[in-house]
Amino acid sequence: HLAGSLLIGGTPDWYCGFPLEVKVPYNPANHYYTVEKNEVPPIYRPQTQGHILLCGSDGGKFLSFNPRSENPKTRRVILDVVRDGKVAELESRLKHFEETFFERLRLLEIEPRL
């Protein structure tokens, strides 16, 4: 869960002192982006950074696996991922969402069951 939050949470694929995000992309272009650029593809960055935030970590790992790859050296890629500058903005936006959500429930006189 997000620190101090009753609502915001997520589950990385694995947690062992840091979050690990595992992908076996249907579209091999997403895997080869990781191989060629040595970075998390843009499509997976929000999820990866979100799990770093929710786990209270400074970083995590990203694993991309392509079972169709004939080259064993590029079949699996593991990257170290550091918390980026956008995480603070994400945290602020998530907290704002939760505050707005509970305020609207109060206006509708709905008691949340948490």
DAGI-V43396 format. One record per residue. N is the residue number from 1. PHI is phi in whole degrees, 0 to 359 (none if undefined). NEAR is the number of other ideal C-beta (glycine too) atoms within 12 Angstrom. Layout:
BEGIN
N;PHI;NEAR, N;PHI;NEAR
END
This chain:
BEGIN
1;none;18, 2;293;26, 3;307;16, 4;80;14, 5;260;22, 6;261;17, 7;237;21, 8;273;25, 9;205;18, 10;189;24, 11;227;15, 12;293;31, 13;296;24, 14;206;18, 15;227;20, 16;219;12, 17;90;14, 18;204;25, 19;282;32, 20;239;27, 21;253;39, 22;246;26, 23;230;31, 24;237;22, 25;298;26, 26;296;12, 27;271;17, 28;298;23, 29;299;17, 30;294;26, 31;292;32, 32;291;21, 33;300;26, 34;298;37, 35;298;26, 36;284;15, 37;261;16, 38;57;17, 39;211;21, 40;292;35, 41;300;29, 42;308;16, 43;297;20, 44;256;30, 45;298;28, 46;302;22, 47;295;26, 48;296;42, 49;292;34, 50;298;31, 51;291;36, 52;299;36, 53;298;36, 54;295;31, 55;272;32, 56;67;22, 57;261;27, 58;273;17, 59;187;25, 60;199;38, 61;228;29, 62;232;39, 63;242;28, 64;243;39, 65;230;24, 66;236;27, 67;295;15, 68;277;15, 69;292;20, 70;276;10, 71;265;13, 72;299;11, 73;286;10, 74;247;21, 75;291;21, 76;228;21, 77;230;33, 78;239;21, 79;243;27, 80;277;22, 81;238;36, 82;257;21, 83;299;26, 84;259;21, 85;294;10, 86;280;19, 87;294;29, 88;298;15, 89;294;16, 90;300;27, 91;300;25, 92;298;16, 93;292;19, 94;294;28, 95;296;22, 96;297;17, 97;302;18, 98;296;25, 99;299;19, 100;296;15, 101;300;21, 102;292;21, 103;296;14, 104;292;14, 105;297;18, 106;298;13, 107;298;10, 108;274;11, 109;58;8, 110;254;12, 111;270;9, 112;291;15, 113;254;7, 114;245;13
END
